Amino acid sequence: MKMNLNGVKVPHHKNTMNCETVSMPVPASVTIPLLQHMGAPCTPVVKVKDEVKVGQLLADSDAFMSVPIHSSVSGTVTAIEDFINPNGVRTQTIVIACDGEQTVDESIAPPVVENREDFIAAIRKSGLVGLGGAGFPTFIKLNPKNLDEVDTLIINGAECEPFITADNREFLENGENVIKGIELVCKYLGLKNVIIGIEDNKKEAIGKMQQLVSGKEGYRVAVLKSKYPQGAEKVLIYETTGKVVKEGQLPADQGVIVMNVSSVAFVASYMETGMPLIQKRVTVDGSAVAKPQNVLVPIGAKFEDIIAFCGGYAKEPRMILMGGPMMGIAVPNDQYPVIKNNNAILAFAEEDALERLETPCIRCARCVGACPVHLMPAAIDKAVHGKNKEALASLKVNLCIECGCCAYVCPANRYLVLYNRMGKQMLREKK
């Protein structure tokens, strides 16, 4: 019997749902970090004073878990310098002064793909990572060791985070490419079933995709309850197939592969044009933003330039987030650049960004009732502070998807997601 998954009802604030994507002009410069994916950072293949063009390779790595990074603009490399990502990881960046010409590199051409190996190689060369937020290299995801046991492709279009509407616009503005991308993945991986998951508050997207899959054997649109975190990979798999991805397993172990809707649409675009991943649609919103909208931006554009394109600040920003309010990362200022898996920039005025002070746990168990994977966050909190690694292992802290539901409902304002991350790190150190 299928059990009921927990979660929370969050205010959706989908203010930009009906805002058609607009492209911002090329900024004066871009800053392109050399780590925009899970795995190893890239090494520059250009140097200061080099002239670069749109789509040109900037950096790559011999490490297995890594993907190349390309120039989103044409111009001159002015610096290669150290940089600390918002998550605290140190890397390098390539700074490019834009010439405004957007001259395309001569090497750009559609890839020649005749079999699955060619397809996987092309996906890596494109620089594609999961565009929903995780940043996992897509070529690895599409090349599981047990491919003969995988038969289902799930498209993640839930977009359950408040404010963010970038994926919804992908369905509405680029639905045909979504289908083309799905067909390519299924063709080269031999997948028979396709499930497109969309929350029930996105009726226009649901209607369009139902129309596009009509008559396609093995395709269906799964209408999901509007409840956070429907877009979490393990939750989405369970809600659409009833399968449970257990601790230590990958989705492929349950016979499925999950791709974000914008990722699969990019596959179609890349196979047609050969232009690598150099731009990103982001939702710009929040009470401090003058004109919230969905914007197509070059990767490496600074938040400052993007917000200026959206009319600047209506109010002094008290908090700026890269991503959504549940799983996004707060940044200290607007000098950070957009990276591949960045799907939103949210800037909030002081009245919407009040600091919540942590107090002792009152043992109310609301966190337990909210956790979609049925963990005990309060017990994990206690184990972390007691440095009890055996307890952390028995409490299955590694199953935490870091959705933030526990912290959202906690009346004591405990930093439960942080403690879960600390618990995972303790177990990694133990191993």
QUIWO-V331982 format. One record per residue. N is the residue number from 1. D_FIRST is the distance of its C-alpha to the first C-alpha in Angstrom with 2 decimals. Layout:
((N & D_FIRST) (N & D_FIRST))
//
This chain:
((1 & 0.00) (2 & 3.78) (3 & 6.24) (4 & 9.64) (5 & 12.39) (6 & 15.75) (7 & 19.05) (8 & 22.19) (9 & 24.02) (10 & 27.24) (11 & 30.29) (12 & 30.24) (13 & 34.02) (14 & 33.85) (15 & 37.60) (16 & 38.34) (17 & 35.70) (18 & 38.53) (19 & 40.98) (20 & 41.81) (21 & 42.26) (22 & 45.87) (23 & 47.55) (24 & 49.62) (25 & 53.04) (26 & 53.52) (27 & 54.29) (28 & 57.40) (29 & 55.45) (30 & 52.02) (31 & 50.71) (32 & 48.28) (33 & 46.45) (34 & 46.11) (35 & 42.64) (36 & 40.18) (37 & 37.24) (38 & 35.26) (39 & 37.55) (40 & 41.31) (41 & 43.85) (42 & 46.21) (43 & 49.95) (44 & 52.40) (45 & 54.21) (46 & 56.53) (47 & 59.09) (48 & 60.81) (49 & 63.10) (50 & 61.29) (51 & 60.87) (52 & 57.32) (53 & 55.84) (54 & 52.57) (55 & 49.96) (56 & 52.10) (57 & 50.53) (58 & 51.13) (59 & 49.28) (60 & 47.20) (61 & 46.13) (62 & 46.05) (63 & 42.94) (64 & 39.84) (65 & 37.61) (66 & 39.88) (67 & 40.84) (68 & 44.26) (69 & 45.45) (70 & 47.76) (71 & 50.25) (72 & 49.22) (73 & 52.90) (74 & 56.35) (75 & 58.87) (76 & 60.18) (77 & 58.48) (78 & 60.07) (79 & 58.21) (80 & 55.76) (81 & 54.84) (82 & 52.45) (83 & 49.53) (84 & 46.79) (85 & 43.47) (86 & 41.77) (87 & 39.35) (88 & 42.44) (89 & 42.73) (90 & 46.31) (91 & 47.09) (92 & 49.87) (93 & 50.39) (94 & 52.63) (95 & 54.53) (96 & 55.90) (97 & 58.54) (98 & 57.72) (99 & 60.55) (100 & 58.96) (101 & 59.49) (102 & 55.97) (103 & 57.50) (104 & 54.91) (105 & 55.19) (106 & 56.76) (107 & 54.06) (108 & 51.37) (109 & 50.40) (110 & 47.27) (111 & 45.92) (112 & 46.46) (113 & 43.13) (114 & 43.12) (115 & 40.15) (116 & 37.13) (117 & 39.40) (118 & 41.59) (119 & 38.63) (120 & 37.32) (121 & 40.93) (122 & 41.45) (123 & 38.37) (124 & 39.72) (125 & 43.19) (126 & 41.94) (127 & 40.88) (128 & 37.41) (129 & 34.86) (130 & 31.60) (131 & 32.95) (132 & 30.05) (133 & 31.34) (134 & 30.40) (135 & 33.35) (136 & 31.92) (137 & 34.28) (138 & 32.85) (139 & 34.67) (140 & 32.81) (141 & 29.39) (142 & 30.41) (143 & 31.62) (144 & 28.83) (145 & 29.81) (146 & 27.00) (147 & 27.58) (148 & 27.27) (149 & 23.54) (150 & 23.03) (151 & 22.55) (152 & 21.28) (153 & 23.25) (154 & 21.67) (155 & 24.32) (156 & 23.96) (157 & 25.66) (158 & 23.70) (159 & 26.78) (160 & 25.28) (161 & 28.26) (162 & 30.78) (163 & 34.01) (164 & 33.25) (165 & 33.50) (166 & 34.79) (167 & 31.78) (168 & 31.71) (169 & 35.35) (170 & 34.56) (171 & 32.47) (172 & 35.19) (173 & 38.24) (174 & 37.15) (175 & 34.31) (176 & 36.24) (177 & 36.51) (178 & 32.79) (179 & 32.32) (180 & 35.22) (181 & 33.81) (182 & 30.42) (183 & 32.35) (184 & 34.42) (185 & 31.56) (186 & 29.81) (187 & 33.20) (188 & 34.17) (189 & 30.82) (190 & 29.84) (191 & 26.52) (192 & 25.21) (193 & 22.50) (194 & 23.08) (195 & 20.87) (196 & 22.93) (197 & 21.12) (198 & 23.18) (199 & 22.68) (200 & 23.30) (201 & 26.58) (202 & 28.21) (203 & 28.72) (204 & 31.81) (205 & 30.20) (206 & 27.21) (207 & 29.76) (208 & 31.89) (209 & 29.24) (210 & 27.78) (211 & 31.37) (212 & 31.95) (213 & 28.97) (214 & 29.67) (215 & 30.38) (216 & 29.22) (217 & 27.06) (218 & 23.87) (219 & 24.30) (220 & 22.23) (221 & 22.29) (222 & 19.06) (223 & 19.92) (224 & 18.39) (225 & 18.57) (226 & 21.80) (227 & 20.71) (228 & 22.04) (229 & 21.23) (230 & 19.46) (231 & 22.05) (232 & 21.30) (233 & 20.58) (234 & 17.47) (235 & 16.03) (236 & 17.11) (237 & 15.60) (238 & 12.09) (239 & 12.64) (240 & 14.20) (241 & 12.46) (242 & 9.10) (243 & 11.23) (244 & 12.28) (245 & 16.06) (246 & 16.91) (247 & 20.20) (248 & 23.10) (249 & 21.37) (250 & 22.40) (251 & 20.43) (252 & 22.25) (253 & 20.61) (254 & 17.35) (255 & 19.49) (256 & 20.21) (257 & 23.25) (258 & 23.36) (259 & 26.65) (260 & 27.97) (261 & 29.38) (262 & 32.90) (263 & 32.73) (264 & 31.93) (265 & 34.61) (266 & 37.07) (267 & 36.53) (268 & 37.93) (269 & 40.79) (270 & 41.78) (271 & 41.85) (272 & 44.12) (273 & 46.44) (274 & 46.21) (275 & 46.33) (276 & 44.26) (277 & 42.11) (278 & 44.82) (279 & 43.59) (280 & 40.62) (281 & 39.53) (282 & 39.09) (283 & 38.46) (284 & 41.35) (285 & 40.75) (286 & 41.17) (287 & 43.69) (288 & 46.43) (289 & 46.35) (290 & 48.91) (291 & 47.21) (292 & 43.49) (293 & 42.53) (294 & 40.84) (295 & 43.33) (296 & 43.66) (297 & 45.42) (298 & 46.90) (299 & 45.12) (300 & 47.35) (301 & 48.46) (302 & 48.78) (303 & 46.89) (304 & 50.35) (305 & 51.32) (306 & 48.06) (307 & 48.25) (308 & 51.93) (309 & 50.98) (310 & 48.70) (311 & 51.72) (312 & 51.71) (313 & 50.72) (314 & 50.87) (315 & 50.73) (316 & 51.19) (317 & 47.88) (318 & 46.62) (319 & 43.58) (320 & 42.82) (321 & 39.40) (322 & 38.58) (323 & 35.15) (324 & 33.09) (325 & 33.34) (326 & 30.00) (327 & 30.38) (328 & 33.96) (329 & 36.97) (330 & 39.98) (331 & 43.26) (332 & 46.67) (333 & 48.43) (334 & 48.34) (335 & 50.01) (336 & 46.83) (337 & 46.16) (338 & 43.18) (339 & 41.33) (340 & 39.02) (341 & 35.69) (342 & 37.17) (343 & 35.68) (344 & 37.26) (345 & 40.28) (346 & 40.02) (347 & 43.08) (348 & 43.00) (349 & 45.94) (350 & 46.54) (351 & 45.03) (352 & 41.63) (353 & 41.72) (354 & 42.51) (355 & 42.02) (356 & 39.64) (357 & 40.99) (358 & 38.73) (359 & 38.93) (360 & 37.55) (361 & 33.86) (362 & 33.47) (363 & 30.20) (364 & 28.42) (365 & 25.06) (366 & 24.65) (367 & 24.16) (368 & 21.17) (369 & 19.60) (370 & 20.46) (371 & 19.45) (372 & 16.80) (373 & 16.22) (374 & 16.29) (375 & 19.79) (376 & 22.61) (377 & 25.46) (378 & 27.93) (379 & 27.71) (380 & 28.18) (381 & 31.14) (382 & 32.65) (383 & 32.21) (384 & 33.85) (385 & 36.78) (386 & 37.11) (387 & 36.93) (388 & 34.49) (389 & 33.10) (390 & 31.34) (391 & 29.39) (392 & 28.56) (393 & 27.15) (394 & 25.01) (395 & 23.81) (396 & 22.64) (397 & 24.96) (398 & 24.85) (399 & 21.32) (400 & 22.93) (401 & 23.14) (402 & 26.10) (403 & 24.90) (404 & 26.92) (405 & 24.48) (406 & 25.47) (407 & 29.15) (408 & 28.84) (409 & 27.71) (410 & 29.87) (411 & 32.71) (412 & 34.73) (413 & 34.68) (414 & 33.69) (415 & 33.76) (416 & 30.28) (417 & 29.72) (418 & 33.13) (419 & 32.36) (420 & 29.15) (421 & 31.34) (422 & 33.94) (423 & 31.46) (424 & 30.48) (425 & 34.20) (426 & 34.91) (427 & 32.50) (428 & 34.08) (429 & 37.47) (430 & 36.44) (431 & 35.52))
//
